[in-house]
Amino acid sequence: MLKTMPMTKIRITGLKSSMKAVIDILYSLKIMHLVDFNKSEPGFLDLGKPFMEAEELSESLVRIDSVISFYGIKGKANRIENFSEAKGHFARLFEDFSSANSKAAGANARQAELKQKLAEPMGRIKIDKKYLREYDSIAVFKGLVKKQLGQALHSQSGISFKLVEEKAGENYAIALFVPKKEAEKTRTLLLNAGFSEQEIPENFSEEKISQELACTEKELFQTKDFLEKLGKKNWQFLLDYKFFLSEMNEKAETPLRFGVSENAFVATGFVPARKVKELKNRLDKSPVHAVYIEFSNSLENAPIELDNPKLVKPFELFLDLYTMPSYKEIDPSALMAITFPIFFGFMLGDVGYGLLMLAIFGIASLKASGQLKGFSRILIWSALSSVFFGFVFGEFFGAEFMEPVLNRVHEPTQMLGIAVAIGFVHINLGLLVGFYNELKSHGFKHAFLTKFGWIAFEAGIGLLALDALQIIGIGLIPGAVLTLAAIAMLYLGEGARGLVELPSIFSNMLSYARLFAVGLSSVSIALVVNQMAGSLWQAGILGMAGAIIILAIGHLLNTALGLLGCSLHSLRLHYVEFFGKFFKGGGQKFVPFGQIKEN
């Protein structure tokens, strides 16, 4: 706790003939963070090449990914023991899947084509194709119009015609025969009716197309049913086989991370110090020959594995969202495990809201997994803190249910002072942590100048303020001397940047006023909800029903707003104000070789 897990740099050298066996051992142990070989480094080593089976494994992974993606399969994988049997089973499965999928795609395309044919408006014209030829004395018009033509043509004296007309959706499909001498007059009439010329499809039979469409839809249904059953029968196998292939593929491509010569290989990485003996014993007891292990104290670019007890573990999520500490920095997870719930509870500070959140996230933590489970546990501690401060403020869903220790509605000045005082303590805690970090990284002098310089500056300004307010009568000289000495310390430690940032220390503290402001907004909303419900409660049964609805919806929304606002503001105070006093970060997370995320 507070310190990251100690690491040891490992260098494994061996014959190329032993490389595959060494990879298998490292993969099964899952304790070594591999560092990729840098080809630009001087020496006789070159970048390794993947094993021969890597290409086949990559192709198999692409295939199985396509199947899993098609079915949207998710779940936990189990270990496969018999690879050859699994390989044969997947080959048959993929052949059936590909064939059925191709068949379904063809049936889909045919279905769309037939539906389009069936919807062809000109296909509704029932007329023998032989009548649509060219005539010497008759003009033929074929196409779509937006309104019926029969009545319009009858109203035109002198035009003799033959019209075949069928309703086609919002339009009408027509075949019109008129004497050629009346063609221009007819064309004008047609244009006024929104005519667009269309051909009449050959061999159009609505009955035949409908029959073919029914057969195609039946085939499509059967194919989809087959695919669905294939997926249900093999979903666990697909997860298992993908996980197995991923393991094998990672091992097959691992030589790309090694340096190799004609006969030897070199693997470099980091192992937690407490697990070095386990690695050495495993390699010593294995049948692998000619393998030499070197240990180094050089921890430059060492990966970071946080080392916290179970209660603090969920709060590591905040560093995953931000950045890992560097190897020599203090891990702030344990500090956040204390201060985050306190800040959250101080802002929300209501017994009712706290108990509601406790119930919601207590249930969520039982069903969730991974980061969501960790976040639920964080909010359980935050909810407990809200209940505690709810008793301090005497609030239950915004209503005062007991004599408060602190009344944040009626004593805003006192509450604001407490919030800023919390900021003063939190920021100076950050400076003390920063002193330790700088001590480890740059020595006592630099740590003293850069961190105690800020503390001395605060003290100097504080003495000046106390004298000016006539709280203590020591004169200006002690405060002025201490302030100037602090400024000199900061200039020597941080240069001009320290002088530029002098006002920031107080703006950082004032930023903690949000602890009071966010809480006040939450209780104000709760009071409004209660007042609205109270005004309806006296209006009979309907009024009581309305009041209950308002209370339920209003307080649920306020709980959601409180959850969001208190979480974000608490994180901001840590990431910006607190971390700014000591935390540089930038560490690389420890990822042991062999750790593959399951689906």
C-alpha positions in Angstrom: 0.0 0.0 0.0 1.2 3.5 -1.0 4.2 2.0 -2.8 4.0 0.2 -6.1 5.0 -3.5 -6.2 8.9 -3.8 -6.4 10.1 -5.1 -9.7 13.3 -6.9 -10.8 14.6 -6.7 -14.4 15.2 -10.1 -15.9 17.2 -11.0 -19.0 16.9 -14.6 -20.2 19.5 -15.9 -22.7 19.3 -19.3 -24.3 19.7 -21.5 -27.5 17.1 -20.9 -30.2 16.2 -24.6 -29.9 15.0 -23.9 -26.4 13.0 -20.7 -27.3 9.6 -22.4 -27.7 9.9 -24.3 -24.4 10.9 -21.1 -22.6 8.0 -19.2 -24.1 5.6 -22.0 -22.9 7.0 -21.7 -19.4 6.8 -17.9 -19.3 3.3 -18.0 -20.7 2.0 -20.5 -18.1 3.6 -18.5 -15.2 2.0 -15.2 -16.3 4.4 -13.2 -14.1 6.8 -11.6 -16.6 6.2 -8.3 -18.3 8.0 -8.6 -21.6 9.9 -5.6 -23.1 10.1 -5.6 -26.8 13.5 -5.9 -28.4 14.8 -2.7 -29.8 16.4 -3.4 -33.2 18.2 0.0 -33.1 20.3 -1.1 -30.2 23.9 -1.8 -31.1 25.0 -5.4 -31.1 24.8 -8.6 -33.1 21.2 -9.4 -32.3 18.3 -9.1 -34.8 14.5 -9.1 -34.4 13.1 -12.6 -34.1 10.7 -14.2 -36.6 7.3 -15.8 -35.7 7.1 -19.6 -35.6 5.8 -21.3 -38.8 2.3 -21.9 -37.4 1.7 -18.2 -36.8 0.2 -17.6 -40.2 -2.2 -20.5 -40.0 -3.3 -19.5 -36.5 -3.9 -15.9 -37.6 -6.1 -17.1 -40.5 -8.0 -19.3 -38.1 -8.5 -16.4 -35.7 -9.9 -14.2 -38.5 -12.4 -17.0 -39.4 -13.5 -17.7 -35.9 -13.9 -13.9 -35.2 -16.2 -13.6 -38.3 -18.4 -16.4 -36.9 -18.4 -15.0 -33.3 -19.2 -11.5 -34.7 -22.0 -12.9 -36.8 -23.7 -14.5 -33.8 -22.7 -11.7 -31.3 -21.4 -14.4 -28.9 -20.1 -13.2 -25.5 -19.1 -15.2 -22.4 -16.4 -16.9 -20.4 -14.1 -19.4 -22.2 -13.1 -22.8 -20.9 -9.8 -24.5 -21.6 -9.6 -26.9 -24.6 -7.5 -30.0 -24.0 -7.6 -31.8 -27.4 -6.4 -29.3 -30.1 -6.5 -31.7 -33.1 -10.1 -32.7 -32.3 -11.1 -29.0 -31.9 -9.3 -28.0 -35.1 -11.2 -30.7 -37.1 -14.5 -29.7 -35.5 -14.1 -26.0 -36.3 -13.1 -26.8 -39.9 -16.4 -28.7 -40.4 -18.3 -26.0 -38.5 -16.8 -23.2 -40.6 -17.6 -25.1 -43.8 -21.2 -25.5 -42.8 -21.4 -21.8 -41.7 -19.8 -20.4 -44.8 -22.0 -22.6 -47.1 -25.2 -21.6 -45.2 -24.2 -18.0 -45.0 -23.5 -17.8 -48.7 -26.8 -19.5 -49.4 -28.6 -17.0 -47.2 -27.0 -14.1 -48.9 -28.0 -15.5 -52.4 -31.6 -16.0 -51.2 -31.7 -12.5 -49.7 -30.6 -11.0 -53.0 -33.1 -13.1 -55.0 -35.9 -12.2 -52.6 -35.1 -8.5 -53.0 -35.0 -8.9 -56.8 -38.4 -10.7 -56.9 -40.0 -8.2 -54.6 -38.8 -5.5 -56.9 -40.2 -7.3 -59.9 -43.5 -7.9 -58.2 -43.7 -4.2 -57.4 -43.0 -3.2 -61.1 -46.0 -1.0 -61.9 -45.9 -1.6 -65.7 -46.2 -5.3 -65.1 -49.9 -4.7 -64.1 -50.7 -3.9 -67.8 -52.5 -7.0 -69.2 -51.9 -6.7 -72.9 -50.4 -9.0 -75.6 -46.9 -8.0 -76.5 -47.7 -8.2 -80.3 -50.0 -5.1 -80.0 -47.1 -3.0 -78.8 -45.3 -2.9 -82.2 -44.7 0.1 -84.5 -47.7 1.1 -86.6 -47.9 3.3 -89.7 -51.0 5.2 -88.6 -51.2 4.6 -84.9 -49.1 6.1 -82.1 -48.5 4.0 -79.0 -47.8 5.6 -75.5 -46.6 3.3 -72.6 -45.8 4.6 -69.1 -47.0 6.1 -65.9 -49.4 9.0 -65.2 -50.3 10.6 -61.9 -54.1 10.7 -62.6 -56.6 8.7 -64.5 -56.8 9.4 -68.3 -60.1 7.9 -69.3 -62.3 10.9 -68.5 -59.8 13.4 -69.8 -59.5 11.6 -73.1 -63.3 11.3 -73.5 -63.6 15.0 -73.0 -61.3 15.7 -75.9 -63.5 15.8 -79.0 -62.0 14.4 -82.2 -59.6 11.9 -80.5 -60.3 8.3 -81.0 -58.3 6.0 -78.7 -57.8 2.7 -77.1 -56.7 2.8 -73.4 -55.5 0.1 -71.1 -55.2 1.5 -67.6 -54.3 -0.1 -64.3 -53.9 1.4 -60.8 -50.2 1.2 -59.7 -49.7 2.6 -56.2 -50.1 6.4 -56.3 -49.9 6.3 -60.2 -51.6 4.7 -63.1 -49.9 2.4 -65.6 -51.2 2.9 -69.2 -50.9 1.6 -72.7 -52.6 4.2 -75.1 -53.3 3.9 -78.8 -54.3 7.0 -80.8 -54.2 8.0 -84.5 -50.8 9.5 -85.4 -52.5 12.7 -86.5 -53.7 13.1 -82.9 -50.3 12.2 -81.4 -49.2 15.8 -80.5 -52.5 16.8 -78.9 -52.4 13.5 -76.9 -48.8 14.1 -75.9 -49.8 17.5 -74.4 -52.6 15.9 -72.6 -50.3 13.2 -71.2 -47.7 15.7 -70.0 -50.4 17.6 -68.1 -51.2 14.3 -66.4 -47.6 13.9 -65.3 -46.7 11.2 -67.9 -43.3 9.4 -67.8 -42.6 6.8 -70.5 -41.9 3.2 -69.3 -41.5 -0.1 -71.0 -43.8 -3.0 -70.3 -41.7 -6.0 -69.0 -41.7 -9.1 -71.1 -43.0 -12.4 -69.8 -44.4 -10.8 -66.7 -46.5 -13.2 -64.6 -47.5 -12.1 -61.2 -48.5 -15.6 -60.3 -45.1 -17.2 -61.3 -43.2 -14.4 -59.5 -45.2 -14.9 -56.3 -44.6 -18.6 -56.4 -40.9 -18.1 -56.9 -40.8 -15.6 -54.1 -42.6 -18.0 -51.7 -40.0 -20.7 -52.5 -37.2 -18.3 -52.0 -38.6 -17.1 -48.6 -39.0 -20.7 -47.5 -35.4 -21.5 -48.5 -34.2 -18.3 -46.6 -36.2 -19.3 -43.5 -34.7 -22.8 -43.5 -31.2 -21.5 -44.0 -31.5 -18.9 -41.2 -33.0 -21.6 -39.0 -30.0 -23.9 -39.7 -27.5 -21.0 -38.9 -29.4 -20.3 -35.7 -29.2 -23.9 -34.6 -25.6 -24.1 -35.6 -24.8 -21.1 -33.4 -26.8 -22.3 -30.4 -25.1 -25.7 -30.5 -21.6 -24.4 -30.8 -21.5 -21.1 -29.0 -19.4 -22.4 -26.0 -17.0 -24.2 -28.3 -16.5 -21.1 -30.4 -15.5 -19.1 -27.2 -13.3 -21.9 -26.0 -11.6 -22.4 -29.4 -11.0 -18.7 -30.0 -9.4 -18.3 -26.5 -7.2 -21.3 -27.3 -6.2 -20.0 -30.7 -5.5 -16.5 -29.1 -3.1 -18.2 -26.7 -1.3 -20.2 -29.3 -1.1 -17.2 -31.7 0.4 -15.0 -29.0 3.0 -17.6 -28.3 3.7 -18.2 -32.0 4.3 -14.4 -32.5 6.3 -13.9 -29.3 9.8 -14.3 -31.1 9.0 -10.9 -32.7 9.6 -9.5 -29.2 12.9 -11.2 -28.7 16.4 -10.4 -29.9 18.0 -13.4 -31.8 21.2 -14.4 -33.4 21.9 -17.4 -35.6 21.9 -19.8 -32.6 20.6 -17.9 -29.6 17.8 -15.7 -28.3 17.5 -13.0 -25.6 14.3 -12.1 -23.8 14.1 -9.0 -21.5 11.4 -8.0 -19.1 10.3 -7.3 -15.5 9.1 -9.6 -12.8 7.6 -8.7 -9.4 10.5 -9.1 -6.9 8.6 -11.5 -4.8 8.1 -13.8 -7.8 11.6 -14.0 -9.1 12.4 -17.2 -7.2 9.3 -18.8 -8.7 10.5 -18.0 -12.2 14.1 -19.2 -11.5 12.9 -22.5 -9.9 10.6 -23.2 -12.8 13.3 -22.7 -15.4 15.9 -24.6 -13.4 13.6 -27.6 -13.0 12.4 -27.7 -16.6 14.1 -29.9 -19.2 15.1 -26.7 -21.1 18.9 -26.7 -21.6 21.4 -23.9 -21.9 19.3 -21.1 -20.5 21.0 -18.3 -18.5 19.1 -15.8 -16.3 20.5 -12.3 -15.4 19.1 -10.0 -12.8 19.4 -6.3 -12.9 18.8 -3.4 -10.5 18.1 -1.0 -13.5 14.5 -0.1 -13.1 14.2 2.5 -15.8 10.8 2.2 -17.5 9.8 -0.5 -15.1 6.1 -1.3 -15.4 3.7 -0.5 -12.6 1.7 -3.0 -10.6 -0.3 -1.5 -7.8 -0.1 -3.3 -4.5 -3.1 -2.6 -2.4 -5.3 -4.5 0.1 -8.8 -5.7 -0.9 -10.6 -2.7 0.5 -8.4 -0.3 -1.5 -8.3 -2.3 -4.7 -11.5 -0.8 -6.2 -10.0 2.7 -6.0 -7.3 1.7 -8.4 -9.9 2.3 -11.1 -9.3 6.1 -10.7 -5.7 5.6 -11.7 -6.7 3.4 -14.6 -8.9 6.3 -15.8 -6.1 8.9 -15.2 -2.5 7.4 -15.4 -0.3 5.0 -13.5 2.2 6.5 -11.1 5.9 6.3 -12.1 7.9 3.6 -10.4 9.3 5.8 -7.6 6.1 7.7 -6.9 3.7 7.0 -4.0 0.5 5.2 -5.2 -2.4 7.5 -4.1 -5.1 4.8 -4.3 -5.1 4.3 -0.5 -5.4 8.1 0.0 -8.3 8.3 -2.4 -10.0 5.4 -0.7 -10.3 7.7 2.3 -10.8 11.1 0.8 -13.1 10.3 -2.2 -15.9 8.9 0.0 -15.5 11.7 2.5 -15.9 14.4 -0.2 -18.8 12.5 -1.8 -20.6 12.1 1.5 -20.0 15.7 2.5 -21.6 16.9 -0.8 -24.5 14.5 -0.9 -25.0 14.3 2.9 -28.5 12.8 3.2 -29.5 9.7 5.0 -32.3 8.9 2.5 -30.2 9.3 -0.6 -27.3 7.4 1.0 -29.5 4.4 1.9 -31.1 4.4 -1.6 -27.6 4.4 -3.2 -26.5 1.7 -0.8 -29.3 -0.5 -1.9 -28.8 0.1 -5.6 -25.0 -0.4 -5.7 -25.1 -3.2 -3.1 -27.2 -5.2 -5.5 -25.1 -4.1 -8.5 -21.9 -5.2 -6.8 -23.3 -8.7 -6.4 -24.2 -9.0 -10.1 -21.5 -6.9 -11.8 -18.0 -7.9 -12.8 -14.7 -6.2 -13.7 -14.5 -2.4 -13.4 -18.2 -2.1 -13.0 -18.0 -4.2 -9.8 -15.1 -2.1 -8.6 -17.0 1.1 -9.2 -20.1 -0.2 -7.4 -17.9 -0.9 -4.4 -16.5 2.6 -4.5 -20.1 3.9 -4.5 -21.1 1.7 -1.6 -18.4 3.4 0.6 -19.5 6.7 -0.7 -23.1 5.9 0.1 -22.1 5.0 3.7 -20.3 8.3 3.9 -23.5 10.1 2.7 -25.5 8.4 5.4 -23.0 9.5 8.1 -23.0 13.1 6.9 -26.8 12.9 6.6 -26.9 12.4 10.4 -24.4 15.2 10.8 -26.7 17.5 8.7 -29.9 16.0 10.1 -31.3 15.4 6.6 -33.5 12.6 5.2 -34.5 13.2 1.5 -34.1 16.9 2.1 -36.3 17.1 5.2 -34.7 17.9 8.6 -35.6 14.8 10.7 -33.3 15.5 13.7 -31.4 18.2 15.4 -28.4 18.7 13.0 -24.8 19.0 14.2 -24.2 21.3 11.3 -27.0 23.0 9.4 -25.8 23.6 5.9 -28.9 25.4 4.8 -28.9 28.0 7.6 -25.2 28.2 8.3 -23.6 28.8 4.9 -20.7 30.8 6.1 -19.6 28.1 8.6 -20.1 25.4 5.9 -18.0 27.4 3.4 -15.2 27.8 5.9 -15.2 24.0 6.7 -15.1 23.2 2.9 -12.1 25.5 2.4 -10.4 24.1 5.6 -10.8 20.6 4.1 -9.1 22.0 0.9 -6.2 23.3 3.1 -5.6 19.9 4.7 -6.0 18.0 1.4 -3.6 20.2 -0.5 -1.0 20.2 2.2 -1.3 16.4 2.4 -0.5 16.4 -1.3 2.6 18.6 -0.7 3.8 16.2 2.0 3.4 13.3 -0.4 5.2 15.4 -3.0 8.1 15.9 -0.6 8.5 12.1 -0.4 8.3 11.7 -4.2 10.9 14.5 -4.8 13.1 13.1 -2.0 13.2 9.7 -3.8 13.7 11.2 -7.2 15.9 14.3 -6.7 17.2 14.3 -3.1 16.4 16.3 0.1 17.4 19.8 -1.1 15.1 19.9 -4.1 12.3 18.3 -2.2 12.7 20.8 0.7 12.8 23.8 -1.6 9.9 22.8 -3.9 7.4 21.4 -1.4 8.2 23.0 2.0 8.6 26.3 0.1 4.8 26.1 -0.6 4.0 25.3 3.1 6.3 28.2 4.3 4.5 30.5 1.8 1.1 29.5 3.2 2.4 30.0 6.7 3.8 33.5 5.9 0.5 34.7 4.2 -1.4 33.2 7.1 0.6 35.2 9.7 0.2 38.4 7.7 -3.6 37.8 7.5 -3.9 37.0 11.2 -2.0 40.3 12.0 -4.1 42.3 9.6 -7.3 41.0 11.2 -5.8 41.7 14.6 -6.3 38.1 15.7 -2.7 38.1 16.8 -0.5 41.1 17.3 2.9 40.0 16.1 3.4 42.7 13.5 4.1 42.4 9.8 7.8 41.5 10.0 7.5 37.7 10.9 5.0 37.1 8.2 6.8 39.2 5.6 10.1 37.5 6.3 8.6 34.0 6.1 6.8 34.9 2.9 9.9 36.3 1.2 12.0 33.3 2.4 9.3 31.0 0.9 9.3 32.8 -2.4 13.1 32.5 -2.5 12.9 28.8 -1.8 10.3 28.3 -4.6 12.5 30.3 -7.1 15.5 28.2 -6.2 13.5 24.9 -6.5 11.2 25.6 -9.4 12.6 28.7 -11.1 10.3 31.3 -12.6 7.4 28.8 -12.8 7.2 28.7 -9.0 6.8 32.5 -8.9 4.1 32.5 -11.6 2.1 29.8 -9.8 2.2 31.6 -6.4 -1.5 32.7 -6.5 -2.6 29.2 -7.5 -2.2 27.7 -4.0 -5.0 29.8 -2.7 -7.3 29.4 -5.8 -6.8 25.6 -5.3 -8.1 25.9 -1.8 -11.0 28.0 -2.8 -11.9 25.4 -5.3 -12.9 23.1 -2.4 -15.9 25.5 -1.9 -17.6 23.3 -4.4 -17.9 20.7 -1.5 -20.5 23.1 0.0 -22.0 24.5 -3.2 -22.8 21.1 -4.8 -24.3 19.9 -1.5 -26.4 23.0 -1.1 -27.8 22.7 -4.7 -28.8 19.0 -3.9 -30.6 19.9 -0.7 -32.3 22.9 -2.4 -33.7 20.6 -5.1 -34.9 18.1 -2.4 -36.7 20.9 -0.6 -38.4 22.1 -3.7 -39.6 18.5 -4.5 -40.9 18.2 -0.9 -42.7 21.5 -1.1 -44.4 20.6 -4.4 -45.5 17.2 -3.0 -46.7 18.8 0.3 -48.9 21.3 -1.6 -50.7 18.4 -3.3 -51.0 16.2 -0.3 -54.1 18.0 1.0 -56.0 17.8 -2.3 -57.7 14.5 -1.7 -56.8 11.0 -3.1 -55.7 12.3 -6.5 -53.6 14.9 -4.8 -52.0 12.3 -2.6 -51.3 10.1 -5.7 -49.7 13.1 -7.5 -47.6 13.9 -4.4 -46.3 10.3 -4.2 -45.4 10.4 -7.9 -43.6 13.8 -7.5 -41.7 12.5 -4.5 -40.6 9.3 -6.2 -39.6 10.9 -9.5 -38.1 14.0 -7.9 -35.9 12.2 -5.4 -34.8 9.6 -7.9 -33.7 12.3 -10.3 -32.0 14.2 -7.5 -30.2 11.0 -6.4 -29.0 10.5 -10.0 -27.8 14.2 -10.2 -26.1 13.8 -6.8 -24.4 10.7 -7.9 -23.1 12.3 -11.1 -22.2 15.7 -9.6 -20.6 14.4 -6.5 -18.5 11.9 -8.3 -17.3 14.3 -11.0 -16.5 17.1 -8.6 -14.8 14.8 -6.1 -12.6 13.4 -9.0 -11.8 16.9 -10.1 -10.6 17.9 -6.7 -8.3 14.9 -6.7 -7.1 15.0 -10.3 -6.5 18.8 -10.5 -5.9 20.2 -7.0 -4.6 17.2 -5.1 -2.6 15.4 -7.8 -1.1 18.7 -9.0 0.9 18.9 -5.8 2.8 15.6 -6.1 1.7 13.3 -9.0 3.5 13.1 -12.3 2.3 9.7 -13.4 3.1 8.3 -16.9 3.9 4.8 -15.6 3.3 1.8 -17.9 0.8 -0.7 -16.5 2.3 -4.1 -15.6 0.8 -6.7 -18.2 2.2 -10.2 -17.6 3.0 -12.2 -20.6 0.2 -14.8 -21.1 -2.6 -12.6 -19.7 -5.3 -12.6 -22.5 -8.6 -11.0 -22.0 -11.4 -13.4 -22.4 -14.6 -12.6 -24.4 
